[in-house]
Amino acid sequence: MSAAQIHGRVEYRIGDGPLMCVPTGHVEFERGRSDVALSWGNDTTRQSAAIPAADFDRYVSRRAIVLAQV
């Protein structure tokens, strides 16, 4: 897993449901072949979502997602 910060509007959809926003702050992510899995939360509550890799790259280029420096 890699780390990043959400600084802007990052949206995901669960199934055919409405668009939801990933909250600002720390997230962990793992890039797959065609999508990126994001996870966030605290010690008691964790949430996750998968977004298309092209959307993830667009969010990074717009600095809505800022990748952690290693």
C-alpha positions as CSV (number, residue, x, y, z in Angstrom):
1,M,0.0,0.0,0.0
2,S,1.1,3.5,-0.7
3,A,0.0,6.7,1.0
4,A,-1.6,10.0,-0.2
5,Q,-3.5,13.0,0.9
6,I,-6.9,14.0,-0.4
7,H,-6.9,17.8,-1.0
8,G,-9.8,18.3,-3.3
9,R,-13.0,16.7,-4.5
10,V,-12.4,13.0,-5.2
11,E,-15.6,11.1,-6.2
12,Y,-16.5,7.4,-6.4
13,R,-19.7,5.4,-7.0
14,I,-20.9,2.3,-5.3
15,G,-22.6,0.2,-7.9
16,D,-25.3,2.2,-9.6
17,G,-25.7,4.5,-6.6
18,P,-25.0,8.2,-6.4
19,L,-21.5,9.8,-6.5
20,M,-19.9,10.0,-3.1
21,C,-16.8,12.0,-2.0
22,V,-13.7,10.6,-0.3
23,P,-13.1,12.9,2.7
24,T,-10.1,15.1,2.8
25,G,-7.1,13.8,4.7
26,H,-4.9,10.7,4.7
27,V,-5.7,7.7,2.4
28,E,-3.9,4.5,1.5
29,F,-4.1,3.2,-2.1
30,E,-3.1,0.2,-4.1
31,R,-3.0,0.4,-7.9
32,G,-4.3,-2.5,-9.8
33,R,-4.3,-3.2,-13.6
34,S,-7.4,-1.1,-14.3
35,D,-8.4,0.5,-11.0
36,V,-7.1,2.0,-7.8
37,A,-8.4,0.9,-4.4
38,L,-8.5,3.7,-1.8
39,S,-9.0,3.2,1.9
40,W,-9.4,5.8,4.7
41,G,-10.8,6.1,8.2
42,N,-9.6,5.7,11.8
43,D,-9.0,2.9,14.2
44,T,-12.7,2.1,14.6
45,T,-14.1,2.9,11.2
46,R,-12.5,2.1,7.8
47,Q,-14.0,2.7,4.4
48,S,-12.8,1.8,0.9
49,A,-13.6,2.4,-2.7
50,A,-12.2,1.5,-6.1
51,I,-11.9,4.1,-8.8
52,P,-10.7,3.7,-12.4
53,A,-7.0,4.2,-12.8
54,A,-7.6,6.9,-15.4
55,D,-9.7,8.9,-12.9
56,F,-7.1,8.4,-10.2
57,D,-4.4,9.8,-12.5
58,R,-6.6,12.8,-13.4
59,Y,-7.1,13.5,-9.7
60,V,-3.3,13.4,-9.1
61,S,-2.7,15.7,-12.1
62,R,-5.2,18.2,-10.7
63,R,-3.6,17.8,-7.2
64,A,-6.9,16.7,-5.7
65,I,-4.8,13.7,-4.6
66,V,-1.2,14.4,-3.5
67,L,1.0,11.3,-3.4
68,A,3.2,10.9,-0.3
69,Q,6.9,11.4,-0.9
70,V,8.9,8.3,-0.1
